[in-house]
Amino acid sequence: TGNNDIKVSLDKTAVTLAAGKNIMLKATVNPVNAGSVSWASSDNKVATVVNGKVTAKKAGTAKITAAVGTKSAVCTVTVVSLSKTKLTLGVKEKITLKVNGTKKKVTWTTSNKKVATVTNGKIVAKKANKKAITITAKVDGVSLTCKVTVKAAPKKLILKSKKTITVKKKKTAKIKVSLPKNTAGTLKYKTSNKK
């Protein structure tokens, strides 16, 4: 038979995967003895393929091609990931998580509303908790999770540097500050004179 009679098809034409996960794609070739399938990814940074096994690397889109001779079939792989997978927040602190790799609708849930709530990716820490809770983002049938630990907000900060420092022009110095045990919060710095 001539090459024109060969047909190649894949069991999936589009799939969404979480970064780090993998899936087996099955190629069907007609006639069966037409030749071996060669696999390729349009972007190995996003997803790789070896003998039909697709591994999601990082957020983005890659086209996986199965080819026999001049005939081929394509599966579009969308790789999604969360901007953070682990967080420690102080009570009343807020942070917004983003889903990378897709523009599709995301459904957000929290495993414990008393500890932290989530609305459109915006997490609000409510109550200190010894155990981490889970914030889940569901998109296109894929669940992405972020472990959130909420600690008490610090009432005071501990200055690890001297209270007065001299810095020569064009040189730098670092101020070291730490939070008391079992507290959390984002440190913000400001100066009385930018000049």
Secondary structure, 3 states (H helix, E strand, C coil): CCHHHCEEEECCCEEEEECCCEEECCEEEECHHHCCCEEEECCCCCEEEECCEEEECCCEEEEEEEEECCEEEEEEEEEEEECCCEEEEECCCEEECCEECCCCCCEEEECCCCCEEEECCEEEECCCCCCCEEEEEEECCEEEEEEEEEEECCCCCEECCCCCCCCCCCCCCCCCEECCCCECCCCCCCCCCCC
